[in-house]
Amino acid sequence: MKYNKKMFLEYASAFDYTEDFYNNAKENHGKPITWKQAIKENDEFMKSMNCWSLKDFQEWFDFRKFEIDEKHSSKQRGNNARSN
């Protein structure tokens, strides 16, 4: 089975990094952030995944051994460009 961008986005939707953004804000920004700000950062991060390549997903989720369907990926990119 070859994995495509839609599959990775569905997989990614199961994760929530809000707590990570909240707990690591001081490290990354130099000061604490509110929970509401952490939610916003998580939402922005998840939206940014729409622009990721299949290789980006493979790296982030450590799925480098899985085959990817590049043809489906380029079709997805075209659809995303029109919807944005």
C-alpha positions as CSV (number, residue, x, y, z in Angstrom):
1,M,0.0,0.0,0.0
2,K,1.2,3.5,-0.9
3,Y,0.4,6.3,1.5
4,N,-0.9,9.6,0.2
5,K,-1.3,13.1,1.7
6,K,-4.9,12.6,2.6
7,M,-4.0,9.6,4.7
8,F,-1.3,11.5,6.5
9,L,-3.6,14.4,7.2
10,E,-6.2,12.0,8.6
11,Y,-3.6,10.4,10.8
12,A,-2.3,13.9,11.9
13,S,-5.9,15.0,12.9
14,A,-5.7,12.5,15.8
15,F,-3.0,14.5,17.5
16,D,-3.3,17.7,19.6
17,Y,-0.2,19.6,20.4
18,T,-1.9,22.3,22.5
19,E,-0.3,21.1,25.8
20,D,3.1,20.9,24.1
21,F,2.8,24.5,22.9
22,Y,1.6,25.6,26.3
23,N,4.3,23.9,28.3
24,N,7.2,24.8,25.9
25,A,6.2,28.4,25.3
26,K,8.8,29.8,27.7
27,E,11.5,27.8,25.9
28,N,10.5,28.9,22.5
29,H,9.2,32.4,23.1
30,G,10.9,33.5,26.2
31,K,7.6,33.9,28.2
32,P,4.6,31.9,29.1
33,I,1.5,31.9,26.9
34,T,-2.2,31.5,27.8
35,W,-4.0,28.2,27.1
36,K,-6.1,30.1,24.5
37,Q,-2.8,31.2,22.7
38,A,-1.6,27.5,22.9
39,I,-4.8,26.4,21.2
40,K,-4.3,29.0,18.5
41,E,-0.7,27.8,17.9
42,N,-1.9,24.2,17.7
43,D,-4.6,25.2,15.2
44,E,-2.1,27.1,13.0
45,F,0.3,24.2,13.1
46,M,-2.3,21.7,12.1
47,K,-3.4,24.0,9.2
48,S,0.2,24.4,8.1
49,M,0.3,20.6,7.5
50,N,-1.9,21.2,4.4
51,C,1.2,22.6,2.8
52,W,3.5,19.8,3.8
53,S,5.0,17.4,1.3
54,L,4.7,13.7,1.8
55,K,8.3,13.7,2.8
56,D,7.6,16.2,5.5
57,F,5.0,13.9,7.0
58,Q,7.3,11.0,6.7
59,E,10.0,12.9,8.7
60,W,7.6,14.3,11.3
61,F,5.9,11.1,12.1
62,D,9.0,9.0,11.4
63,F,7.3,7.0,8.7
64,R,10.3,7.1,6.3
65,K,10.0,3.4,5.5
66,F,6.5,3.7,4.1
67,E,6.0,4.1,0.3
68,I,4.3,7.3,-0.7
69,D,2.1,8.0,-3.7
70,E,3.7,11.0,-5.4
71,K,1.0,11.1,-8.1
72,H,-1.7,11.5,-5.6
73,S,0.4,14.1,-3.7
74,S,0.7,16.4,-6.7
75,K,-3.0,16.1,-7.4
76,Q,-3.7,17.1,-3.7
77,R,-1.4,20.1,-4.0
78,G,-3.3,21.4,-7.0
79,N,-6.6,21.0,-5.1
80,N,-5.3,22.8,-2.1
81,A,-4.0,25.6,-4.2
82,R,-7.4,26.2,-5.7
83,S,-9.2,26.0,-2.3
84,N,-6.9,28.5,-0.5
